Amino acid sequence: MGTTISQWTFETSLPATAGPYVAELGVSPGSALGFHAGTATYSSPLGNGSSHSFSANTWAVNDYWQFSVSTLNYQNIVVSWDQVSSPTGPGTFELFWSTDDSSFTPLGSDYSVLVQCNS
């Protein structure tokens, strides 16, 4: 089993703003934040089997979530996450990586996200 570098559960940070939020678990603090071109409301609702999440409304083109973690001196890095969308949210996302926090490269291609309907 490998070392958890950074892990966000949003169980203690309970996001209510764009952030940044420090990872709750792991050996490196990292940071998580949201970026919306327009006004957005951030929240930490129940979602997809978790007690809390990092959520925002009013998504537009070029809005994003960013999780920054130093992987210096680590190899064979594995990234994983759990993500859903609402009926009014985006359904397609893309994962990017960077070594300098300014030039970003896509990792794979666009992917679709399950729409979670609360009734």
ABEGO torsion letter per residue (X at the ends): XBBBABBBAGAAAGBABAOBBBBABEABAEBBBBBBABBBBBBBBBBGGBABBBBBBGBBBGBBBBBBBBABGBBGBBBBBBBBBBAABBABBBBBBBAAGABBBBBEBBBBBBBBBBX
